[in-house]
Amino acid sequence: MACPDGPFLVRGDVDIVLPDGTPVPRTRKTVALCRCGLSTIKPFCDGTHRASGFRTG
C-alpha cells in the first residue's frame, strides 16, 4: 500500500530484494519502504520525506 506523500507499506510474508538480487532481512511483519530516495536506512523509510516536502502527486 502506498501512503500519500510517504512510504510504501509492505505487510505479510513478502521477500524484499535489492536490484542486485541481495535479499533484505526483515525483522517485522510490516515495513515501510522509502519512496523519496532520501532515507539514510534505505530501502526502509526513516521519515525524511516529511522534512523534505516529498509529494507524490
NUNU-688748 format. One record per residue: x, y, z of N, C-alpha, C, O in turn; residue number from 0; residue in one letter. Coordinates in Angstrom, 1 decimal. Example, Ala and Ser with C-alpha at 12.3 -4.5 7.8 and 13.67 -1.06 7.14 Angstrom:
+--------+--------+--------+--------+--------+--------+--------+--------+--------+--------+--------+--------+-----+------+
!    nxx !    nyy !    nzz !   caxx !   cayy !   cazz !    cxx !    cyy !    czz !    oxx !    oyy !    ozz !  nr ! rest !
+--------+--------+--------+--------+--------+--------+--------+--------+--------+--------+--------+--------+-----+------+
!   13.2 !   -5.7 !    7.8 !   12.3 !   -4.5 !    7.8 !   13.2 !   -3.3 !    7.8 !   14.2 !   -3.3 !    8.5 !   0 !    A !
!   12.8 !   -2.2 !    7.1 !   13.7 !   -1.1 !    7.1 !   12.9 !    0.0 !    7.9 !   13.4 !    1.1 !    8.0 !   1 !    S !
+--------+--------+--------+--------+--------+--------+--------+--------+--------+--------+--------+--------+-----+------+
***
This chain:
+--------+--------+--------+--------+--------+--------+--------+--------+--------+--------+--------+--------+-----+------+
!    nxx !    nyy !    nzz !   caxx !   cayy !   cazz !    cxx !    cyy !    czz !    oxx !    oyy !    ozz !  nr ! rest !
+--------+--------+--------+--------+--------+--------+--------+--------+--------+--------+--------+--------+-----+------+
!    0.8 !   -1.2 !    0.0 !    0.0 !    0.0 !    0.0 !    0.9 !    1.2 !    0.0 !    1.9 !    1.3 !    0.8 !   0 !    M !
!    0.6 !    2.2 !   -0.8 !    1.3 !    3.5 !   -0.9 !    0.7 !    4.5 !    0.0 !   -0.5 !    4.8 !   -0.1 !   1 !    A !
!    1.4 !    5.0 !    0.9 !    0.9 !    6.1 !    1.8 !    1.0 !    7.4 !    1.0 !    2.0 !    7.7 !    0.4 !   2 !    C !
!    0.0 !    8.2 !    1.1 !    0.0 !    9.5 !    0.4 !    1.2 !   10.3 !    0.9 !    1.4 !   10.5 !    2.1 !   3 !    P !
!    2.1 !   10.8 !    0.0 !    3.3 !   11.6 !    0.3 !    4.2 !   10.9 !    1.2 !    4.9 !   11.6 !    2.0 !   4 !    D !
!    4.2 !    9.6 !    1.2 !    5.0 !    8.8 !    2.2 !    5.5 !    7.5 !    1.6 !    5.6 !    7.3 !    0.4 !   5 !    G !
!    5.8 !    6.6 !    2.4 !    6.4 !    5.3 !    2.0 !    5.4 !    4.3 !    1.5 !    4.2 !    4.5 !    1.6 !   6 !    P !
!    6.0 !    3.2 !    0.9 !    5.2 !    2.0 !    0.6 !    5.2 !    1.2 !    1.9 !    6.2 !    0.9 !    2.5 !   7 !    F !
!    4.0 !    0.7 !    2.3 !    3.9 !   -0.2 !    3.4 !    3.8 !   -1.6 !    2.9 !    2.9 !   -1.9 !    2.0 !   8 !    L !
!    4.6 !   -2.5 !    3.3 !    4.6 !   -3.9 !    2.9 !    4.3 !   -4.7 !    4.1 !    5.0 !   -4.7 !    5.1 !   9 !    V !
!    3.2 !   -5.5 !    4.0 !    2.7 !   -6.3 !    5.1 !    2.7 !   -7.8 !    4.7 !    2.5 !   -8.1 !    3.5 !  10 !    R !
!    3.0 !   -8.6 !    5.7 !    2.9 !  -10.1 !    5.5 !    4.2 !  -10.7 !    5.0 !    5.3 !  -10.1 !    5.2 !  11 !    G !
!    4.1 !  -11.9 !    4.6 !    5.3 !  -12.7 !    4.2 !    5.7 !  -12.4 !    2.8 !    5.4 !  -13.2 !    1.9 !  12 !    D !
!    6.4 !  -11.3 !    2.6 !    6.9 !  -10.9 !    1.3 !    8.4 !  -10.8 !    1.3 !    8.9 !  -10.1 !    2.2 !  13 !    V !
!    9.1 !  -11.3 !    0.3 !   10.5 !  -11.2 !    0.2 !   10.8 !   -9.8 !   -0.4 !   10.2 !   -9.4 !   -1.4 !  14 !    D !
!   11.8 !   -9.1 !    0.2 !   12.3 !   -7.8 !   -0.4 !   13.7 !   -8.1 !   -0.9 !   14.5 !   -8.6 !   -0.1 !  15 !    I !
!   13.9 !   -7.7 !   -2.1 !   15.2 !   -8.0 !   -2.8 !   15.7 !   -6.7 !   -3.4 !   14.9 !   -6.0 !   -4.1 !  16 !    V !
!   17.0 !   -6.4 !   -3.2 !   17.6 !   -5.2 !   -3.8 !   17.8 !   -5.5 !   -5.3 !   17.7 !   -6.6 !   -5.8 !  17 !    L !
!   18.0 !   -4.4 !   -6.1 !   18.2 !   -4.6 !   -7.6 !   19.3 !   -5.6 !   -8.0 !   19.2 !   -6.2 !   -9.0 !  18 !    P !
!   20.3 !   -5.7 !   -7.1 !   21.4 !   -6.6 !   -7.4 !   21.1 !   -8.0 !   -7.0 !   21.9 !   -8.9 !   -7.1 !  19 !    D !
!   19.9 !   -8.3 !   -6.5 !   19.5 !   -9.6 !   -6.1 !   19.7 !  -10.0 !   -4.6 !   19.3 !  -11.0 !   -4.2 !  20 !    G !
!   20.3 !   -9.0 !   -3.9 !   20.6 !   -9.3 !   -2.4 !   19.3 !   -9.2 !   -1.7 !   18.5 !   -8.2 !   -1.7 !  21 !    T !
!   19.0 !  -10.3 !   -0.9 !   17.7 !  -10.2 !   -0.1 !   17.9 !   -9.2 !    1.1 !   19.0 !   -9.1 !    1.7 !  22 !    P !
!   16.8 !   -8.6 !    1.5 !   16.8 !   -7.6 !    2.6 !   16.2 !   -8.3 !    3.8 !   15.0 !   -8.7 !    3.7 !  23 !    V !
!   17.0 !   -8.4 !    4.9 !   16.4 !   -9.1 !    6.0 !   15.3 !   -8.2 !    6.7 !   15.4 !   -7.0 !    6.7 !  24 !    P !
!   14.2 !   -8.9 !    7.1 !   13.1 !   -8.3 !    7.8 !   13.0 !   -8.8 !    9.2 !   13.1 !  -10.0 !    9.4 !  25 !    R !
!   12.7 !   -7.9 !   10.1 !   12.5 !   -8.3 !   11.5 !   11.1 !   -8.0 !   11.9 !   10.7 !   -8.3 !   13.1 !  26 !    T !
!   10.3 !   -7.4 !   11.0 !    8.9 !   -7.1 !   11.4 !    8.0 !   -7.6 !   10.3 !    8.4 !   -7.8 !    9.1 !  27 !    R !
!    6.7 !   -7.8 !   10.6 !    5.7 !   -8.2 !    9.6 !    5.3 !   -7.1 !    8.7 !    5.0 !   -7.4 !    7.5 !  28 !    K !
!    5.4 !   -5.9 !    9.2 !    5.0 !   -4.7 !    8.4 !    6.3 !   -3.8 !    8.3 !    6.8 !   -3.4 !    9.4 !  29 !    T !
!    6.7 !   -3.4 !    7.1 !    7.8 !   -2.5 !    7.0 !    7.4 !   -1.3 !    6.0 !    6.5 !   -1.5 !    5.2 !  30 !    V !
!    8.1 !   -0.2 !    6.2 !    7.9 !    1.0 !    5.3 !    9.1 !    1.1 !    4.4 !   10.2 !    1.2 !    4.9 !  31 !    A !
!    8.9 !    1.2 !    3.1 !    9.9 !    1.3 !    2.1 !   10.0 !    2.7 !    1.6 !    8.9 !    3.3 !    1.3 !  32 !    L !
!   11.2 !    3.3 !    1.5 !   11.4 !    4.7 !    1.1 !   10.9 !    4.9 !   -0.3 !   11.2 !    4.1 !   -1.2 !  33 !    C !
!   10.2 !    6.0 !   -0.6 !    9.9 !    6.4 !   -1.9 !   10.5 !    7.7 !   -2.3 !   10.6 !    8.0 !   -3.5 !  34 !    R !
!   11.0 !    8.5 !   -1.3 !   11.5 !    9.8 !   -1.6 !   13.0 !    9.7 !   -2.1 !   13.5 !   10.7 !   -2.7 !  35 !    C !
!   13.7 !    8.6 !   -1.7 !   15.1 !    8.5 !   -2.1 !   16.1 !    9.1 !   -1.1 !   17.3 !    9.1 !   -1.3 !  36 !    G !
!   15.6 !    9.7 !    0.0 !   16.4 !   10.4 !    0.9 !   16.7 !    9.7 !    2.2 !   17.5 !   10.2 !    3.0 !  37 !    L !
!   16.1 !    8.6 !    2.5 !   16.3 !    7.9 !    3.7 !   17.7 !    7.5 !    3.9 !   18.4 !    7.1 !    3.0 !  38 !    S !
!   18.2 !    7.5 !    5.2 !   19.5 !    7.1 !    5.5 !   19.6 !    5.6 !    5.8 !   20.7 !    5.0 !    6.0 !  39 !    T !
!   18.4 !    4.9 !    5.8 !   18.4 !    3.5 !    6.1 !   17.7 !    2.7 !    4.9 !   17.0 !    1.8 !    5.2 !  40 !    I !
!   17.9 !    3.2 !    3.7 !   17.3 !    2.5 !    2.5 !   17.6 !    1.0 !    2.5 !   18.7 !    0.6 !    2.9 !  41 !    K !
!   16.6 !    0.3 !    2.1 !   15.4 !    0.6 !    1.4 !   14.3 !    1.0 !    2.3 !   13.2 !    1.3 !    1.9 !  42 !    P !
!   14.5 !    1.1 !    3.7 !   13.5 !    1.4 !    4.6 !   13.3 !    2.9 !    4.8 !   14.3 !    3.7 !    4.5 !  43 !    F !
!   12.1 !    3.3 !    5.2 !   11.8 !    4.7 !    5.4 !   12.3 !    5.1 !    6.8 !   12.1 !    4.4 !    7.7 !  44 !    C !
!   12.9 !    6.3 !    6.9 !   13.3 !    6.9 !    8.2 !   12.5 !    8.2 !    8.5 !   12.8 !    8.8 !    9.5 !  45 !    D !
!   11.5 !    8.5 !    7.7 !   10.7 !    9.7 !    7.9 !   11.2 !   11.0 !    7.3 !   10.6 !   12.0 !    7.4 !  46 !    G !
!   12.4 !   10.9 !    6.6 !   13.0 !   12.1 !    5.9 !   12.0 !   12.8 !    5.0 !   12.1 !   14.0 !    4.7 !  47 !    T !
!   11.1 !   12.0 !    4.4 !   10.2 !   12.6 !    3.4 !    9.4 !   13.8 !    4.0 !    9.0 !   14.7 !    3.3 !  48 !    H !
!    9.1 !   13.7 !    5.3 !    8.3 !   14.8 !    5.9 !    9.1 !   16.1 !    5.9 !    8.5 !   17.1 !    5.5 !  49 !    R !
!   10.3 !   16.1 !    6.3 !   11.1 !   17.3 !    6.3 !   11.5 !   17.8 !    4.9 !   11.7 !   19.0 !    4.7 !  50 !    A !
!   11.6 !   16.9 !    4.0 !   12.0 !   17.3 !    2.6 !   10.8 !   17.8 !    1.8 !   11.1 !   18.5 !    0.7 !  51 !    S !
!    9.6 !   17.7 !    2.2 !    8.4 !   18.1 !    1.5 !    8.1 !   17.2 !    0.3 !    7.4 !   17.6 !   -0.6 !  52 !    G !
!    8.5 !   16.0 !    0.4 !    8.2 !   15.0 !   -0.6 !    6.7 !   14.9 !   -0.9 !    5.9 !   14.8 !    0.0 !  53 !    F !
!    6.3 !   15.0 !   -2.2 !    4.9 !   14.9 !   -2.6 !    4.8 !   13.9 !   -3.8 !    5.7 !   13.8 !   -4.6 !  54 !    R !
!    3.8 !   13.0 !   -3.7 !    3.6 !   12.0 !   -4.7 !    2.8 !   12.4 !   -5.9 !    2.8 !   11.7 !   -7.0 !  55 !    T !
!    2.1 !   13.5 !   -5.8 !    1.2 !   13.9 !   -6.9 !    1.0 !   15.2 !   -7.2 !    0.3 !   15.6 !   -8.1 !  56 !    G !
+--------+--------+--------+--------+--------+--------+--------+--------+--------+--------+--------+--------+-----+------+
***
